[in-house]
Amino acid sequence: MLAVLYVAGAVFGQQALDCYSSRKVNKPGRKALWDGYEVSVGLTPKSSEDPGEACTIAIYDRAGHVVFRTTGFGAAFDEDGTGMDFDGDGRPEVVLKADTGGGNRFCWSEHVISLWPKPHELVEIPELGRVHFEEDRQGRTVIWATRPPPSGAGELGFGHGPFAQRVLRFSEGRLRDVTPEFCSEILSYANQR
């Protein structure tokens, strides 16, 4: 019984791997990935000078070299998206987030990084609304991204008003819009409201 409580405490007591310029205390953090890679997050040396570049998140190879880095007002490791196979090559990807808007909740970007055959960014997805990842019926990773309408098309203010749901998936080496395949799911969700 004590062992179960200890394990649960260790799992639930883990601190998220993130950094926010507006937070008084940001402890640097590291997490091992796979194949000797590691992700690290913390404050930049410029954190007191420029809040927009206060936080950094990076992926290091086994030799300690940075293979990808991004900075922003905030930075976070996306535990839910990391480990999914976005490009269909049978290998997991890493997902990092950066706040490029100074603390505005709709100014984050999701960076999907492939570590094979050499580290490279597959895609940067602006978070103009909610973004989440899941597997479709065939086990392929899809990206659900809520998008606002074109400027002036019925906006009620930043973050309010009508939004459109898009579904994206990698196919033939490119990110493609596959929303029509998910219309019934989108409409059934809309009808539940």
C-alpha positions as CSV (number, residue, x, y, z in Angstrom):
1,M,0.0,0.0,0.0
2,L,2.8,2.4,0.8
3,A,4.6,1.6,-2.4
4,V,1.4,2.4,-4.4
5,L,1.1,5.8,-2.6
6,Y,4.8,6.5,-3.2
7,V,4.5,5.8,-6.9
8,A,1.3,7.8,-7.2
9,G,3.0,10.7,-5.4
10,A,6.0,10.5,-7.6
11,V,3.9,10.6,-10.8
12,F,1.4,13.2,-9.7
13,G,4.0,15.3,-8.0
14,Q,6.1,15.8,-11.1
15,Q,6.3,19.4,-12.2
16,A,5.4,20.2,-15.8
17,L,8.4,21.0,-18.0
18,D,7.6,24.6,-18.8
19,C,8.7,28.3,-18.3
20,Y,6.6,31.5,-18.2
21,S,8.0,35.0,-18.1
22,S,5.2,36.1,-15.9
23,R,5.9,33.5,-13.2
24,K,8.1,34.6,-10.3
25,V,10.0,31.3,-10.1
26,N,10.9,29.1,-13.1
27,K,13.0,26.1,-12.3
28,P,15.0,24.8,-15.2
29,G,14.0,21.2,-16.2
30,R,15.2,18.4,-18.3
31,K,13.6,15.2,-19.5
32,A,15.2,12.2,-21.4
33,L,13.5,11.4,-24.7
34,W,14.8,8.4,-26.7
35,D,18.0,7.5,-28.6
36,G,20.0,9.7,-26.3
37,Y,18.1,12.9,-26.9
38,E,16.9,15.2,-24.1
39,V,14.6,18.2,-23.9
40,S,15.5,21.1,-21.6
41,V,13.5,24.2,-20.6
42,G,14.4,27.3,-18.6
43,L,15.0,31.1,-18.6
44,T,17.3,32.7,-21.1
45,P,20.2,35.0,-20.2
46,K,18.0,37.8,-21.7
47,S,15.0,37.0,-19.4
48,S,15.3,40.2,-17.4
49,E,15.9,42.4,-20.5
50,D,13.3,41.1,-22.9
51,P,10.2,39.2,-21.6
52,G,9.3,38.1,-25.1
53,E,12.5,36.1,-25.2
54,A,12.6,35.1,-21.5
55,C,12.0,31.3,-21.9
56,T,13.8,28.8,-24.0
57,I,13.1,25.1,-24.8
58,A,15.7,23.0,-26.7
59,I,16.4,19.4,-27.8
60,Y,19.9,18.1,-27.2
61,D,21.6,15.1,-28.8
62,R,23.6,12.6,-26.9
63,A,26.8,14.7,-27.3
64,G,25.1,17.7,-25.7
65,H,24.6,19.7,-28.9
66,V,21.4,21.7,-29.5
67,V,19.5,20.2,-32.5
68,F,16.4,22.5,-32.1
69,R,15.7,25.5,-30.0
70,T,12.9,28.1,-29.7
71,T,12.3,31.0,-27.4
72,G,9.4,33.1,-26.3
73,F,7.5,34.7,-23.4
74,G,6.7,31.1,-22.4
75,A,7.9,27.7,-23.5
76,A,6.6,24.2,-22.7
77,F,7.1,20.5,-23.5
78,D,3.9,18.9,-24.9
79,E,3.8,15.6,-23.1
80,D,0.5,14.6,-24.9
81,G,1.7,15.1,-28.5
82,T,5.3,13.9,-27.9
83,G,5.7,10.2,-28.9
84,M,3.1,10.3,-31.6
85,D,4.1,9.4,-35.2
86,F,3.1,12.5,-37.2
87,D,4.8,11.7,-40.5
88,G,4.0,8.0,-40.7
89,D,7.7,6.8,-40.7
90,G,7.1,4.6,-37.6
91,R,9.1,6.8,-35.3
92,P,7.9,9.2,-32.6
93,E,8.1,12.9,-32.9
94,V,8.7,15.6,-30.2
95,V,6.3,18.5,-29.7
96,L,7.4,21.8,-28.1
97,K,5.4,24.9,-27.6
98,A,6.5,28.6,-27.5
99,D,4.5,31.7,-26.7
100,T,5.3,34.4,-29.2
101,G,2.6,36.9,-28.1
102,G,3.8,38.0,-24.7
103,G,1.3,36.0,-22.7
104,N,-1.8,36.2,-25.0
105,R,-3.4,32.8,-24.9
106,F,-3.8,32.6,-28.7
107,C,-0.2,33.3,-29.6
108,W,1.4,30.0,-29.0
109,S,3.0,27.8,-31.7
110,E,3.4,24.0,-31.6
111,H,6.7,22.8,-33.1
112,V,6.6,19.2,-34.3
113,I,10.2,17.9,-34.4
114,S,11.3,14.7,-36.1
115,L,14.6,13.2,-34.8
116,W,15.1,10.9,-37.7
117,P,17.1,10.5,-40.0
118,K,18.5,13.8,-38.5
119,P,16.6,16.3,-36.3
120,H,14.4,18.7,-38.2
121,E,11.1,20.6,-37.8
122,L,8.2,18.9,-39.6
123,V,5.8,21.7,-39.1
124,E,5.1,24.8,-36.9
125,I,1.4,25.0,-36.1
126,P,0.2,28.4,-34.9
127,E,-2.3,28.1,-32.0
128,L,-4.9,30.5,-33.1
129,G,-7.4,28.5,-31.2
130,R,-7.3,25.0,-29.7
131,V,-4.9,22.5,-31.2
132,H,-4.8,18.9,-30.2
133,F,-3.5,15.6,-31.6
134,E,-5.1,12.2,-31.8
135,E,-5.0,9.0,-33.9
136,D,-7.6,8.4,-36.6
137,R,-9.3,5.0,-37.3
138,Q,-6.3,3.8,-39.3
139,G,-3.8,4.7,-36.5
140,R,-2.5,7.8,-38.2
141,T,-1.9,11.0,-36.2
142,V,-4.2,13.9,-37.1
143,I,-4.0,17.5,-35.9
144,W,-7.2,19.2,-34.9
145,A,-6.8,22.9,-35.2
146,T,-9.5,25.5,-34.5
147,R,-9.1,28.6,-36.7
148,P,-10.7,32.0,-36.5
149,P,-12.4,33.4,-39.7
150,P,-10.5,35.9,-42.0
151,S,-10.1,39.3,-40.4
152,G,-13.4,41.3,-40.5
153,A,-15.6,38.2,-41.0
154,G,-17.8,38.5,-38.0
155,E,-15.1,38.7,-35.3
156,L,-16.5,39.7,-31.9
157,G,-13.0,40.4,-30.5
158,F,-9.8,38.6,-30.0
159,G,-10.5,35.0,-29.0
160,H,-14.3,35.4,-29.4
161,G,-16.7,34.8,-32.2
162,P,-17.0,32.1,-34.9
163,F,-14.2,29.6,-35.4
164,A,-13.7,26.9,-38.0
165,Q,-12.4,23.4,-37.2
166,R,-9.7,22.0,-39.5
167,V,-8.2,18.6,-39.4
168,L,-4.6,18.1,-40.8
169,R,-2.5,15.0,-41.5
170,F,0.9,14.3,-43.0
171,S,0.7,12.5,-46.3
172,E,3.4,12.0,-49.0
173,G,5.8,14.2,-46.9
174,R,3.4,17.2,-46.6
175,L,0.9,18.4,-44.1
176,R,-2.5,18.2,-45.9
177,D,-6.0,19.4,-44.9
178,V,-8.2,16.3,-44.5
179,T,-11.2,18.1,-42.9
180,P,-13.7,16.7,-45.3
181,E,-13.0,13.2,-44.0
182,F,-14.0,14.3,-40.5
183,C,-17.1,16.4,-41.4
184,S,-19.5,13.9,-39.7
185,E,-17.5,14.1,-36.4
186,I,-17.3,17.9,-36.6
187,L,-21.0,18.2,-37.2
188,S,-22.0,15.7,-34.6
189,Y,-19.8,17.6,-32.0
190,A,-21.4,20.9,-33.0
191,N,-24.9,19.4,-32.6
192,Q,-24.1,18.3,-29.1
193,R,-23.7,21.9,-27.9
